[in-house]
Amino acid sequence: MSTPATPTTGTHANNDRPGVFIPLVSVVDFHHARGPEVEKWFGVAEGDNADPAAEYDWTLLPFMALSDGAHAATEDFSYFTLLRPATDKVPHATSLFGISCTRQMDASQLLVRPADVTRSTVQKAVVVIADSPQYFGVLRERLSVVTKAWFAQREFGDTEILRRFQESLAEEKERGLLSEDEDRDQYLGMSLRELVREFRWQTLVLLKCCLLQPKMLFFGSRCERMCMMQFSLISLIPGLLRNLQDCAGPELDNYERKLSKPTSLRTSDRNSLLSYMGLPLQIFGKGSLFGPYTPLQQLDILADFGTKSYIVGSTNSLLLQQRDRYSDILINLDEDSINITSTSLKQALQLSVPDRRWIDFITQNVNDTWDDANPGRPKTMGYVGSEEFIRLQFEEYLLSLISSVKYHNYLAKHGNNPRMLLPHIEGDPSHDFGQEWIEAWTKTENYRIWDSNTDSHLFDIVEPKHPCAGGLTIDDVQRRITQQVQDLHLDERFAVGREVLGRNLAAGREKASTMFNKLYADMEALREAQRKRAEEASQPNGEHHEQSNGGAGSGVDLAKAHQTMQSVGSKAGAFVNSWAAWAGEKRKAAAAGWGRNSTESEGNNNRSSGGWGSGWGGKGATKSHRWSSLASSSHNGGKETTVVSEKDLAMGTIRNSTSSTSGGSRSSQHGGGGGDEHQPLKNNRGSGGSYSGESILGSVSSGGMSSHPASPERRPLSQRSSKGANGVGGGGGIDTVVESSTNTNGQNGTILEASIKENEAEEPLPDRKTPPLVEAEAAQAKNVWGN
């Protein structure tokens, strides 16, 4: 079956028609001896030996199609520009655009291995050459599928799939589906969200840098990403992608020659508005060059005297070593850094406060809606933060910019006439865009073309005001601090510390929980043991004996309960001792200000008298004792305690009520705090009222007999309680015998024992008959002191 005639017959001739270019397809092979070379063409007339690469002098096409470093990836894409020179049939030179898909495979997998394939891998590129890059996004996906299918055949001699691919492109071109007027998917593959996400506020710096037309050099190890970043950047200028006919060579100026000043405006038509405002700003004109991928073989064009500005990209690190020579600004995509080598350019690109506020607003919206799974679309699926949102924001910014510059020029002419100024505009709005940048922009070629082909009153169409005009606010400061924290990656640095701290806190909580649970379990075991003992004590002796012998019937481990009680008791004792030490120090401090001590040398009896009762004493610990018929003394840790009989107490014959040996001195203390001198019995009516029992007890003679009769206020024993008679501090009556004991270490160690004895002393005294001797003493005292 014969192959039908293809519609591409005579296509090469059709490309000579003005304004018509049918897409071409070619195959570039990497030969091990000759290097990269064009292997085949699709879309030229059959039987014609014409080679477009030779005819148009595209000697660098193979190097542009096979980029440096393409062998490191299974699939890679390269974007480049080609100059189609003027011919007899096409009088004006123009720019063409190429996109190539490079793949490689193992040579051993080939069904038929040619003799010239001597290396282990085969590397080829399929190239499409068109007259506009605005539909490269769609073309890129189709080219990838076709190239992958061709390699899957494992037979490179069969090129039918490539021929049919070129035919489909030519048919679409003839039908107008690839017309430059089509807006459908013109920005596919150009992700502004990734551009803003990566460069943040420097995205605006790059755009304003483009308008100043310096020498911009992009570097990246991934060719496709580097090229698409450049296309995304220039697509921020509305309409520029449709007007790149002069970007392939510095000698082209077709755009300016065909440009004229618009005379009509339809405000409802966006394209009409943009055209009337002078957009796009043509940054690629006379003396400019655009090369998304520029091989090293094209460096002579960059160094040419006629090349004043360009935007180019390279994957070869040799250019990094000569960046001062070939660039005014270097954008390193591998390091996400921007290096401005020109001093004047660096000063002009300083963003103003409104500029920074505006770009930070866009950056925040992109970051808030970022989705790692789908970077090109907001995770909210909304308008804010989308590609269209970003493009319209930049479009509004540029319209405000050119309107403010027109008003700036208007002020320069009519600034002396207040009636010519706009009343709702204060000052010069162009200052919000940066005065140094405005001055630098007015010296560029794109400004000259724009200013000469636009109306001088554009500010009547668009308000001459920055979108974020105003001074520095607290919101700006907070936003910049947040951005700087993100730039320094402080969250990532503190993540490890937070994790360690979290683990330590969790371990601490677990230990604390274990400790409290154990304490609670011990207390429960103690309560259970106490309850079992109470039940056993309340049962008859026989049953109690039975359960004691059985052991298992009680269900309680008494040994464990006893151990738990000891543990809890030791903890409580430690706490009480620490409190007792503190209380002792407080009493000593109080004694220095409130008590009075009386001390005599060894061999004499020491006496102490509390002027206001034992409750105000500094050293004595007051205790109440049951009356006993006999006096007994006990020694406990250096403390001698004397229990006095009723008779001796009535006669006032108290000897050595309390003695303590410390440092070779022996003292006897009674009542409240002791004084340092002997005080006889005094009449306290003038200062404190009647006589107290403490005063009588405090003045005991060395012979053991009272030198004074009993107080007339003394009541019978049956009517007296264990509390003090005078009611001051609970230790004022003669019923109270004061004991003070001091340990050898100076701390009060008997507080717990004292509290127990005090509780016992609160029980009422039994009714006893007053001995006759006591009654006689009382009668005598009444006769002597009653009056």
DRENLUM-645339 format. One record per residue (C-alpha): x, y, z; residue number from 1. Coordinates in steps of 0.5 Angstrom, whole numbers, plus 500, padded with zeros to 3 digits. Example, Ala and Ser with C-alpha at 12.3 -4.5 7.8 and 13.67 -1.06 7.14 Angstrom:
REM residues 2
   px   py   pz  seq
  525  491  516    1
  527  498  514    2
This chain:
REM residues 787
   px   py   pz  seq
  500  500  500    1
  503  507  498    2
  504  512  503    3
  499  518  501    4
  502  525  499    5
  503  529  505    6
  500  536  506    7
  507  538  508    8
  509  538  500    9
  511  545  499   10
  511  547  506   11
  518  550  506   12
  516  554  500   13
  510  556  504   14
  514  559  509   15
  517  564  505   16
  510  567  505   17
  510  574  509   18
  507  572  516   19
  506  565  515   20
  511  560  518   21
  509  552  518   22
  512  549  524   23
  518  544  523   24
  520  538  526   25
  528  536  526   26
  532  530  530   27
  538  532  533   28
  543  526  534   29
  549  526  538   30
  555  523  535   31
  561  520  539   32
  566  523  534   33
  562  529  530   34
  558  531  536   35
  551  534  536   36
  548  534  529   37
  542  535  525   38
  540  528  523   39
  533  529  519   40
  528  534  518   41
  520  534  517   42
  516  539  514   43
  520  541  508   44
  519  539  500   45
  520  532  498   46
  526  531  493   47
  528  538  496   48
  535  538  499   49
  534  544  502   50
  537  544  509   51
  533  550  513   52
  539  550  518   53
  544  551  512   54
  539  556  509   55
  538  560  515   56
  545  559  518   57
  543  555  524   58
  549  553  525   59
  548  553  533   60
  542  549  533   61
  545  542  535   62
  548  545  541   63
  542  549  543   64
  537  543  542   65
  542  538  546   66
  544  542  552   67
  550  541  557   68
  548  537  562   69
  542  533  559   70
  545  527  559   71
  544  527  567   72
  537  526  566   73
  532  521  563   74
  528  527  559   75
  530  534  559   76
  527  540  555   77
  531  546  552   78
  528  553  549   79
  532  557  545   80
  531  563  539   81
  533  562  532   82
  534  568  527   83
  531  567  521   84
  534  572  516   85
  531  576  511   86
  531  573  504   87
  528  575  497   88
  521  573  499   89
  521  575  506   90
  524  582  506   91
  525  583  514   92
  528  578  519   93
  524  576  524   94
  525  571  530   95
  523  564  531   96
  523  559  537   97
  525  552  538   98
  523  547  543   99
  527  540  544  100
  526  534  548  101
  532  530  549  102
  532  523  551  103
  537  517  552  104
  537  510  552  105
  541  504  553  106
  544  502  546  107
  544  494  548  108
  536  495  547  109
  536  497  540  110
  533  492  535  111
  538  494  530  112
  544  497  532  113
  548  502  527  114
  555  501  526  115
  556  508  528  116
  553  507  535  117
  560  505  539  118
  558  508  546  119
  553  505  551  120
  548  510  550  121
  544  513  545  122
  542  520  546  123
  537  524  541  124
  533  530  541  125
  526  532  537  126
  526  539  536  127
  520  543  534  128
  521  550  531  129
  515  555  531  130
  514  563  530  131
  511  564  537  132
  512  561  544  133
  505  563  547  134
  503  556  546  135
  509  552  548  136
  506  549  554  137
  501  545  550  138
  506  543  545  139
  511  541  550  140
  506  536  553  141
  505  533  546  142
  512  533  544  143
  514  529  550  144
  509  524  548  145
  511  523  541  146
  519  523  543  147
  517  517  549  148
  513  513  544  149
  519  514  538  150
  524  511  543  151
  519  506  545  152
  520  503  538  153
  527  501  539  154
  528  503  532  155
  530  510  530  156
  530  508  523  157
  522  508  523  158
  520  516  523  159
  513  515  521  160
  511  518  528  161
  515  524  527  162
  512  525  520  163
  505  525  522  164
  507  529  528  165
  509  535  524  166
  503  534  519  167
  498  535  525  168
  502  541  527  169
  502  544  520  170
  494  542  519  171
  493  546  526  172
  497  552  523  173
  493  552  517  174
  487  552  520  175
  489  558  525  176
  489  554  531  177
  496  556  533  178
  494  563  531  179
  498  568  536  180
  491  571  537  181
  489  565  541  182
  489  566  549  183
  488  559  550  184
  493  556  555  185
  498  561  553  186
  501  561  560  187
  501  553  561  188
  507  551  564  189
  509  558  566  190
  508  558  574  191
  508  564  577  192
  506  561  583  193
  513  558  583  194
  517  564  581  195
  514  568  587  196
  515  562  592  197
  522  562  590  198
  524  569  590  199
  519  572  594  200
  520  580  594  201
  525  579  589  202
  520  577  584  203
  519  585  584  204
  526  586  583  205
  527  582  577  206
  521  585  574  207
  524  592  575  208
  530  590  573  209
  528  587  566  210
  525  594  565  211
  532  597  566  212
  534  593  560  213
  541  590  564  214
  545  584  562  215
  541  579  566  216
  544  572  566  217
  540  566  569  218
  544  559  571  219
  541  553  573  220
  543  545  572  221
  536  544  570  222
  535  547  563  223
  527  546  563  224
  526  550  570  225
  531  555  568  226
  528  557  561  227
  521  557  564  228
  523  562  570  229
  525  566  564  230
  519  566  560  231
  515  566  567  232
  518  573  568  233
  517  576  562  234
  510  574  562  235
  509  579  567  236
  509  584  562  237
  502  584  559  238
  502  582  552  239
  510  581  551  240
  509  574  549  241
  506  576  543  242
  511  581  541  243
  517  577  541  244
  519  578  534  245
  525  582  535  246
  528  578  541  247
  533  573  537  248
  538  578  535  249
  540  585  537  250
  539  588  530  251
  532  587  530  252
  527  593  530  253
  521  591  527  254
  516  592  533  255
  518  599  533  256
  518  601  526  257
  510  598  526  258
  508  601  532  259
  504  607  532  260
  500  612  537  261
  493  609  539  262
  488  614  537  263
  482  610  540  264
  480  607  546  265
  474  602  548  266
  475  602  556  267
  470  595  556  268
  476  592  552  269
  482  590  556  270
  486  589  550  271
  484  596  547  272
  486  599  554  273
  493  596  554  274
  494  598  547  275
  492  605  549  276
  497  605  555  277
  503  603  551  278
  503  596  553  279
  507  591  552  280
  513  595  554  281
  518  592  549  282
  524  590  553  283
  527  586  547  284
  528  591  541  285
  534  594  538  286
  541  592  541  287
  537  587  546  288
  537  579  546  289
  533  574  549  290
  536  567  549  291
  532  562  554  292
  538  557  553  293
  545  560  550  294
  550  555  549  295
  558  557  550  296
  558  557  542  297
  554  564  543  298
  558  568  547  299
  561  572  542  300
  554  575  541  301
  553  577  548  302
  560  580  548  303
  559  584  541  304
  559  591  542  305
  552  592  539  306
  549  588  544  307
  547  592  550  308
  542  588  554  309
  540  581  554  310
  536  576  558  311
  540  569  557  312
  540  562  561  313
  546  557  561  314
  547  551  564  315
  555  551  564  316
  558  553  570  317
  564  556  566  318
  560  562  566  319
  560  563  573  320
  567  564  573  321
  566  570  568  322
  560  573  571  323
  563  580  572  324
  564  580  564  325
  557  577  562  326
  552  580  567  327
  550  586  571  328
  546  581  575  329
  546  574  576  330
  540  569  578  331
  543  563  581  332
  537  558  581  333
  541  552  584  334
  542  557  590  335
  536  561  590  336
  540  567  590  337
  541  574  586  338
  548  577  585  339
  548  584  583  340
  555  586  580  341
  553  593  578  342
  553  598  583  343
  548  603  580  344
  543  598  578  345
  544  596  585  346
  542  603  588  347
  536  603  583  348
  533  596  585  349
  532  598  592  350
  525  597  593  351
  521  603  596  352
  516  602  602  353
  510  601  598  354
  513  597  593  355
  515  592  599  356
  508  592  602  357
  505  590  595  358
  510  584  594  359
  509  582  601  360
  502  582  600  361
  502  577  594  362
  508  573  597  363
  503  572  603  364
  497  570  599  365
  502  565  595  366
  505  562  601  367
  498  561  605  368
  495  557  599  369
  501  553  597  370
  500  546  596  371
  506  541  595  372
  502  536  591  373
  500  541  586  374
  504  548  586  375
  501  551  580  376
  494  551  584  377
  492  554  591  378
  490  549  596  379
  483  553  597  380
  482  552  589  381
  480  559  590  382
  482  566  586  383
  486  569  591  384
  493  566  590  385
  492  563  583  386
  496  565  577  387
  491  569  574  388
  491  573  581  389
  498  574  580  390
  498  576  573  391
  492  581  574  392
  496  584  580  393
  502  585  576  394
  498  588  571  395
  495  593  576  396
  502  595  578  397
  505  597  571  398
  498  601  569  399
  499  605  576  400
  507  606  574  401
  506  608  567  402
  500  613  569  403
  504  616  575  404
  510  617  571  405
  506  621  566  406
  503  625  571  407
  511  626  574  408
  512  629  567  409
  506  633  567  410
  508  636  574  411
  515  638  571  412
  511  642  566  413
  506  645  570  414
  508  645  577  415
  508  652  578  416
  500  652  576  417
  496  650  582  418
  490  650  577  419
  493  645  573  420
  494  639  578  421
  490  634  580  422
  486  636  587  423
  485  629  589  424
  493  627  588  425
  498  629  593  426
  505  631  591  427
  508  626  586  428
  506  619  586  429
  512  617  582  430
  516  617  588  431
  512  611  591  432
  516  607  586  433
  523  609  587  434
  526  616  585  435
  532  613  583  436
  529  607  579  437
  524  612  575  438
  531  616  573  439
  534  610  571  440
  528  607  567  441
  527  614  563  442
  534  613  560  443
  532  606  557  444
  530  604  550  445
  523  601  552  446
  522  608  556  447
  523  612  549  448
  519  607  545  449
  513  608  550  450
  513  615  551  451
  514  617  544  452
  508  613  542  453
  503  614  548  454
  498  620  550  455
  501  625  555  456
  495  624  559  457
  494  617  561  458
  493  619  568  459
  486  621  566  460
  485  614  564  461
  488  610  570  462
  489  613  577  463
  496  615  578  464
  497  612  585  465
  501  606  587  466
  497  600  589  467
  500  600  596  468
  501  608  597  469
  503  610  604  470
  508  610  609  471
  511  605  614  472
  506  602  618  473
  507  597  624  474
  504  591  619  475
  509  592  615  476
  514  591  620  477
  511  585  623  478
  510  582  616  479
  518  583  614  480
  520  580  621  481
  516  574  619  482
  519  574  612  483
  526  574  615  484
  524  569  620  485
  522  564  614  486
  528  566  611  487
  533  564  616  488
  529  558  617  489
  529  559  625  490
  523  554  625  491
  527  549  622  492
  533  550  627  493
  528  550  633  494
  524  544  631  495
  530  539  634  496
  530  543  640  497
  522  543  641  498
  522  536  639  499
  528  534  645  500
  524  539  650  501
  517  535  648  502
  521  529  650  503
  523  531  656  504
  517  534  658  505
  513  527  657  506
  518  523  661  507
  518  528  666  508
  510  528  666  509
  511  520  666  510
  515  520  672  511
  511  525  676  512
  505  521  674  513
  508  514  676  514
  510  517  683  515
  504  520  685  516
  500  514  683  517
  505  510  687  518
  504  515  693  519
  496  514  692  520
  497  506  692  521
  501  506  698  522
  496  511  702  523
  490  506  700  524
  494  500  702  525
  495  504  709  526
  488  505  710  527
  486  498  708  528
  491  496  713  529
  488  500  718  530
  481  498  717  531
  483  491  717  532
  486  492  724  533
  480  496  726  534
  476  490  724  535
  480  485  727  536
  480  489  734  537
  473  489  734  538
  472  482  733  539
  472  477  739  540
  478  474  741  541
  477  467  738  542
  475  470  731  543
  481  474  731  544
  486  469  733  545
  483  465  727  546
  484  470  722  547
  491  471  725  548
  493  464  724  549
  489  464  717  550
  493  469  714  551
  490  468  707  552
  483  469  710  553
  484  477  711  554
  486  478  704  555
  491  483  706  556
  499  483  706  557
  500  486  713  558
  508  486  712  559
  507  490  706  560
  502  494  709  561
  507  495  715  562
  512  497  710  563
  508  502  707  564
  506  505  713  565
  514  506  715  566
  515  509  708  567
  509  514  709  568
  512  515  716  569
  519  517  714  570
  516  522  709  571
  512  525  714  572
  517  525  719  573
  522  528  714  574
  517  534  713  575
  516  535  720  576
  523  535  722  577
  524  540  717  578
  518  545  719  579
  521  544  726  580
  528  546  725  581
  524  553  721  582
  520  554  727  583
  525  553  732  584
  529  558  729  585
  523  563  728  586
  522  562  736  587
  530  564  737  588
  529  570  733  589
  522  572  737  590
  526  571  744  591
  531  576  742  592
  526  581  742  593
  520  579  746  594
  523  574  752  595
  528  576  758  596
  533  571  760  597
  536  570  767  598
  542  566  768  599
  547  565  774  600
  553  561  774  601
  554  553  775  602
  552  551  783  603
  546  556  783  604
  539  555  781  605
  537  559  775  606
  531  562  775  607
  526  565  770  608
  520  569  770  609
  515  571  764  610
  513  578  765  611
  506  576  761  612
  506  569  762  613
  509  563  758  614
  505  564  752  615
  510  570  750  616
  516  566  752  617
  522  565  747  618
  524  559  749  619
  520  555  754  620
  515  550  751  621
  509  550  755  622
  506  543  757  623
  500  541  762  624
  501  535  766  625
  497  531  770  626
  498  531  778  627
  501  525  781  628
  503  524  788  629
  510  522  786  630
  515  526  782  631
  519  522  777  632
  525  524  773  633
  527  521  766  634
  533  522  762  635
  532  522  754  636
  537  524  750  637
  540  529  755  638
  534  531  757  639
  531  531  765  640
  524  531  766  641
  521  532  773  642
  514  531  775  643
  512  535  781  644
  507  532  786  645
  501  536  788  646
  504  538  795  647
  511  540  793  648
  507  545  788  649
  503  548  793  650
  509  549  797  651
  513  552  792  652
  518  547  793  653
  520  545  785  654
  527  543  784  655
  530  542  778  656
  524  542  774  657
  527  542  767  658
  535  541  767  659
  539  541  760  660
  546  539  760  661
  550  543  754  662
  557  546  754  663
  558  545  761  664
  552  549  764  665
  546  547  767  666
  539  551  768  667
  532  550  770  668
  527  554  766  669
  520  555  768  670
  514  559  765  671
  515  563  759  672
  522  566  756  673
  527  566  761  674
  531  573  763  675
  539  574  764  676
  538  576  771  677
  534  574  777  678
  528  577  778  679
  524  577  785  680
  516  577  785  681
  513  583  783  682
  506  586  784  683
  504  586  777  684
  498  590  778  685
  501  597  775  686
  503  594  769  687
  499  587  767  688
  494  586  773  689
  494  581  779  690
  499  577  781  691
  500  570  777  692
  502  563  779  693
  508  564  774  694
  511  569  778  695
  510  565  784  696
  513  559  781  697
  519  563  778  698
  522  566  784  699
  523  559  788  700
  529  560  793  701
  535  555  793  702
  533  551  799  703
  527  549  795  704
  522  553  799  705
  517  558  797  706
  519  565  800  707
  512  568  799  708
  505  565  800  709
  501  563  795  710
  497  567  790  711
  490  570  793  712
  487  568  786  713
  489  561  786  714
  483  556  785  715
  482  549  788  716
  485  544  783  717
  478  541  782  718
  476  548  778  719
  482  549  774  720
  483  546  767  721
  490  545  764  722
  490  551  760  723
  494  558  763  724
  490  562  769  725
  492  568  766  726
  489  566  759  727
  495  569  755  728
  499  564  751  729
  495  558  754  730
  501  558  760  731
  499  563  765  732
  497  559  771  733
  500  555  777  734
  497  549  774  735
  502  549  768  736
  509  546  769  737
  514  549  763  738
  519  544  760  739
  524  546  755  740
  529  541  752  741
  534  543  747  742
  538  537  743  743
  545  537  742  744
  545  540  735  745
  541  546  737  746
  534  544  734  747
  528  543  738  748
  527  535  736  749
  521  534  741  750
  515  538  738  751
  511  532  735  752
  512  529  743  753
  510  536  746  754
  504  536  741  755
  502  529  743  756
  502  530  751  757
  499  537  750  758
  493  533  747  759
  493  529  753  760
  493  535  757  761
  487  537  755  762
  483  532  758  763
  480  534  765  764
  483  533  771  765
  480  528  776  766
  476  531  782  767
  481  530  788  768
  481  532  795  769
  485  538  797  770
  490  536  802  771
  490  539  809  772
  497  542  808  773
  495  545  802  774
  489  548  805  775
  493  551  811  776
  497  554  806  777
  492  557  802  778
  488  560  809  779
  495  563  811  780
  496  566  804  781
  489  569  804  782
  490  572  811  783
  497  575  809  784
  495  578  802  785
  488  578  802  786
  487  585  804  787
